[in-house]
Amino acid sequence: MMLDRAALEQLDREALIALVLGHQARVAALEGQVAALAARVEDLGGRPPSPPPAAPLPPFVKPARPKVPKGARKRRARGFGRRRMAPTRVVEHALAACPDCGAALGGGEIVRRRQVLHIPPAPVEVIEHVARRRVCPQCGRAHTPPLDLGDAAFGQQRVSTDALAYIASLRAVGRLPLRAIRWLLEARHGLRLSLGGLAGMLRAVADRAGPALDELRERVRGSPMVQADETGWREGGANGYAWFFGTPEHRYFHYAASRGGAVVAEVLGEGFAGTLVSDFYAGYNRYIGPHQRCWAHLLRDVHDLRLAHPGDADLAAWADALHALFLEAKRQAARDQPAAARRAAWDALERQLAALCQPYWGAECTAPQATLCRRVDLFLDELLTFVADPAVPADNNLAERSLRPLVIARKVSGGSRSPEGARVAMALASLFATWRALGRDPLLACHHTLQTQTL
């Protein structure tokens, strides 16, 4: 308790003595604490004690990465300046008169240039098509031509084919919400559309592209290798699933309320005879043809297991041996060798994998890696298919990356409100992802599909 001068002057002798004695006891206690801390520092070799450990982060928060010092920037052999573009308009800055004497100035030379890139607002163009009736002066008959818009628009659409392709591209490629699309169209083009009108236009694009979607699904079914994955997708507040089936050139998305293997059979059809690449989810067991299970999933689980048991030397040795076997399998898959040699390498690696996991896959084994070894036992003949077939990848990364935009859309919007909304979302995702995988301009490709109804 701190007292000012006036308060101290009001105290009698006994109170002042008690106050001083209390302060002396406090000072003695603090001196003892300082001495104890000094002795602790001496025990630590002159270093201050380590700060207490920070509270653990929640599981959804990634730890901060340590800063890595950057070295000096490497100088290029030659400079690469930004190339000038061909100007569409030139604005000249010149003095008309001398600022010193006022004499008129003319001619001159250009000593400096600066280009400014400007995107001008493009107002919507309202094109009114009229059919004029004319009467023949000889026979007196009236003739009216059909109101044929050609490729400008289809059906009873008020918006042109070009505009529909533009709106669909904003939705699928730009991943803009409908409200953002409505704002952009009004702010930059002076076109006012309702949210329901925009949703109807996207539905019209999906309907018009129906034959192209059927063509896309048949191409996937006829592929020698298909990668598949699934993720959650809500429809009208109910949980469902967005499925992906695709190849390096084609992407097909399908919504289903079920996560069962019947969806795999429905999408791939009875005629599919290629290799199915997937994770270890049991729904893909419905397909009885050749499989390749994802090594990225397996090695990720092994990594998590090592983090959970950092002091287990037997687990660490097993994990290192499994990773070394995978690297050897990748080397064998990358080699240019005949089919017989590939099959022999597959058999040899499969025997090594079985020998590595067999000691732990018994039901009585309690080692940390026992569960993963039992998984290897269950899928042993589906883990090394990529060694025999160079067209088959060892992981399912393509499917997971392809689903990522839908995952983001689900987190932002919560999914779809109706079955029609889910159907349109899957259709647009299939078409635009395929066009981009094929290296085509999505806007031009969408315009082509709306005109021809082909992929």
Disulfide bonds with the S-S distance in Angstrom:
none
